[in-house]
Amino acid sequence: MITCEWSAQTGWSAPKMGPYGPLSLAPTASVLHYATECYEGMKLYRGRDQRLRIFRPDLNAKRFRRSSIRCTLPDFDPEEMVKLIVALCAIDGPKFLPKDPLRELPDAGPNFIANRLLYIRPTMIGTDPDLGIKPPQTAMLFIIISSFPSMDTLYLSRPAPGLRLLASPSDAVRAWPGGCGAAKLGANYGPSLLAQSDAMRQGYDQVLWLYSQPGSTDPGEQGRVTEAGASNFFVVWRTRQGALELCTAPTSDGTILEGVTRQSVLDLGAQRLEAALKQEGVLAPEEHLEVNERWFTMADVLEATKEGRLLEAFAAGTAVGTPPQHMCTSANQRLNSTLLLRWLRFTIKALMLICRPLKMQSGQ
Ligand SMILES: Cc1ncc(COP(=O)(O)O)c(C=O)c1O
């Protein structure tokens, strides 16, 4: 693991590389009492060509900076962060993701990345041992790597493939305007686990987080669909006007985490998806695909399903990939989604595998 200490007086110390192991913290450390913590999550892939890759780590490093600032932790230069991540991957990658000659077979199949990835977790914590409620004067950055199950194999190998989502009850809210939903703070996740465990007890995988603007009677502000568990959420539908739209919640009010996968889906959607859908015959030659970041509600999703306009719903995130959804509202109305946009999902996955390999010493 890599560790790096900071103090308000001296700034960041030189990072240290060492074996994975416990940290030593004062019981009064700021993180333990005031949740001064932020983290990131990305994956290290061993590709079919045996090279090691990380998908867009620069975006994670920039988000890490935004998250640390949100909870008064010190700034860490995103470019330096990527260098540290690469340095750690150069050691742990060859060790825990050894080259596998079997994977070089051309018919390795669609699951060729199963068990061929590691999870990278940069974290920053406030270590200040003073119990006062104030911005920490000392902090620590650490980066660890762990193994991770292949979630899309898990969700897609079911008899009814997909992630099973349960819409959040009205008394459970993940994030709100003025809060910190846009930052990747541990403080966002612990309190969400009660609704998550209720959903799991009922046979679902994750919570589909809805948000209703308090006091508003505007139907467009009731039951807004925000995120799915720890991933962003997309629908592909025909609008009431008949246009084909790829749509996800906007990041403008600070409640939605700006996912790296989300951005990639939006970029690909805007640049390439229309042509691909025309090729598949989903879109007529004269039609256009609209790619929008805008609010929509659970009522919109249910109406589109009832009217046969919902073509696809999927989550997008590093942990889950981009699995399709089987959703349920709290009223237990089941929504079905087709697998129409396999192309998008496949392309995202493929991009993760063909993006620029890490520059490491030869042979890794
Ligand atoms: C709340 C939340 N939304 C969305 C995402 C997806 O982000 P990314 O695609 O960067 O993994 C995550 C995962 O980090 C998350 O925790």
The ligand as a Gaussian input file, in Angstrom:
#p B3LYP/6-31G(d) Opt

LIG

0 1
 C      -23.277000       6.982000      -5.423000
 C      -22.508000       6.552000      -6.622000
 N      -22.968000       6.904000      -7.840000
 C      -22.317000       6.554000      -8.960000
 C      -21.152000       5.809000      -8.918000
 C      -20.475000       5.417000     -10.190000
 O      -19.279000       6.119000     -10.378000
 P      -18.123000       5.498000     -11.255000
 O      -18.677000       5.252000     -12.604000
 O      -17.073000       6.554000     -11.259000
 O      -17.691000       4.245000     -10.598000
 C      -20.633000       5.424000      -7.669000
 C      -19.386000       4.669000      -7.584000
 O      -18.374000       5.250000      -7.324000
 C      -21.323000       5.811000      -6.499000
 O      -20.866000       5.463000      -5.280000

